[in-house]
Amino acid sequence: MAVHDSVVDAIGGTPLFRLSRLGAGLAAPVYAKAEFLSIGGSVKDRAALSMVLAAERGGLLRPGGTIIEATSGNTGIGLTIVGRRRGYRVIAGVSDRSAPEKSDILRAYGAEVVVAPTAVPIEHPDHLFQVVRRLAAQIPGAWLADQYDNPANPDAHVRTTGPELWGQTGGRITHFVAGVGTGGTISGTGAHLKQASGGAVTVVGADPESSLYGGGDGSPYFVESIGHFLHPGTEEDRWPVSFHRDVVDRFERIPDRESLLTARRLAREEGLLAGPSSGTAVAAALRVARDLGPQDLVVVLLPDSGRSYLSKLYNDDWLRRWGFLEEPRTAAGAEPTAAGAEATVRSVLAGSGPGGAPGRLPVVGSDATLAEALAVLRGVPGGVAPVVLARPARPYGISATEVLGSVSAAAVDRALAGGHAKPGGPVTALLGPALPTVGIGEPLSSARAVLGPDHHAALVLLDGRAAGLVHRTELGG
Ligand SMILES: Cc1ncc(COP(=O)(O)O)c(C=O)c1O
């Protein structure tokens, strides 16, 4: 067993496991690189160490200095472990979409955590990137790690992850599959593998279906830390310098549900408890392997551990609430039985449109006038509709995170009659609270519970996206 003077010396050197259960029936073997076994729990330890050492060499980070970074958590953990060991103060800016457990871990290792909202355009002063830039300018001796634009991030993988995989597979690797966040992992590892194999290794990006990297519409998705999402108010869409797109041969675009359910299979069937981005990567690797033969060898990288996501991806109630899980809930120890299961929201939604088609989703854009809102609301039972961020029509529907609030016909009528508003005025002036939400696989009793005494309708979620409205009158009970 290796003995180290410091945990920092133990970064990297992670094992490779064959996915024999998930890959059963495939001719090509699929191996997983278990980066969650790294000292800080993720692949980002490698980039963190590489960036700190480069900053010290370049004179950007000196004794008594402060390391600052905008991080989904994992880079912050790596930077905190490396930084605190080397005597620096560390400040991590974390987005409010990131799992709360990640911030707790950062604090445990000695970082100061600043939380910033995701739901603002990148140019907004409250955006995470602007917040950390301001801090870096204000604090003397501060260095912004800037993993998105720091060449030491992909370089970590050119020097470590790539050579490890080439060595561990004895040069037999033919396909490398990884998610793309900053792009450091795929760019550096992919570059080394292509160089070592004389260009023979195929590099595949595993991307959330609506992410812009793989050709999606840039609307929000639920898998954290990978892909590229675009707030509708963003003026200039800039991709990270750490992402070298010429290294990626193609993308596999994976819907959120497939990512989340694949991660759960990975834990249950292979004993590998990994995060949602690992689910995306493994789902992509299985698709890649389907077309390959026994002479091929696929490696997929698992960036972090599932322990940080126990309250989300590994929590059945959370999955059901966002419409990712539809199997009936069962009492402890009982087998699920179709006969005993209570009817779900899907059964109501399915038949509520014309001819039994899925129910219509009345939506008012945030750029609508009150007159335009009324035109939508007139046809809606109960006269209430969600108001969503103004944006062009998107093929993947409206993410639950894009819903700003609701508007009711009664409120508009009242304001117009009272002379408080004009028909050409903005709907946002009369924005009411967001409608309660219910997952499409939840029982009708859950829908009744979220309505409580005050609401007429609930927004139904399917795979985290708005699928329709259910009204009190449709719920029985
Ligand atoms: C869980 C997880 N998956 C994937 C990635 C993407 O890795 P990269 O930034 O090297 O593209 C990250 C990066 O932070 C991550 O934290």
Ligand as a Chemical Component Dictionary entry (heavy atoms), coordinates in Angstrom:
data_LIG
# 
_chem_comp.id                   LIG 
_chem_comp.type                 NON-POLYMER 
_chem_comp.pdbx_formal_charge   0 
_chem_comp.three_letter_code    LIG 
# 
loop_
_chem_comp_atom.comp_id 
_chem_comp_atom.atom_id 
_chem_comp_atom.alt_atom_id 
_chem_comp_atom.type_symbol 
_chem_comp_atom.charge 
_chem_comp_atom.model_Cartn_x 
_chem_comp_atom.model_Cartn_y 
_chem_comp_atom.model_Cartn_z 
_chem_comp_atom.pdbx_ordinal 
LIG C1 C1 C 0 -19.771 16.184 -11.018 1  
LIG C2 C2 C 0 -19.043 16.737 -12.188 2  
LIG N1 N1 N 0 -19.199 16.150 -13.357 3  
LIG C3 C3 C 0 -18.579 16.617 -14.457 4  
LIG C4 C4 C 0 -17.799 17.737 -14.423 5  
LIG C5 C5 C 0 -17.196 18.241 -15.698 6  
LIG O1 O1 O 0 -15.810 18.179 -15.749 7  
LIG P1 P1 P 0 -15.029 19.258 -16.582 8  
LIG O2 O2 O 0 -15.218 20.580 -15.904 9  
LIG O3 O3 O 0 -13.605 18.808 -16.521 10 
LIG O4 O4 O 0 -15.558 19.284 -17.973 11 
LIG C6 C6 C 0 -17.631 18.384 -13.216 12 
LIG C7 C7 C 0 -16.856 19.606 -13.146 13 
LIG O5 O5 O 0 -16.950 20.367 -12.200 14 
LIG C8 C8 C 0 -18.253 17.873 -12.062 15 
LIG O6 O6 O 0 -18.140 18.479 -10.870 16 
# 
loop_
_chem_comp_bond.comp_id 
_chem_comp_bond.atom_id_1 
_chem_comp_bond.atom_id_2 
_chem_comp_bond.value_order 
_chem_comp_bond.pdbx_ordinal 
LIG C1 C2 SING 1  
LIG C2 N1 SING 2  
LIG C2 C8 DOUB 3  
LIG N1 C3 DOUB 4  
LIG C3 C4 SING 5  
LIG C4 C5 SING 6  
LIG C4 C6 DOUB 7  
LIG C5 O1 SING 8  
LIG O1 P1 SING 9  
LIG P1 O2 DOUB 10 
LIG P1 O3 SING 11 
LIG P1 O4 SING 12 
LIG C6 C7 SING 13 
LIG C6 C8 SING 14 
LIG C7 O5 DOUB 15 
LIG C8 O6 SING 16 
# 
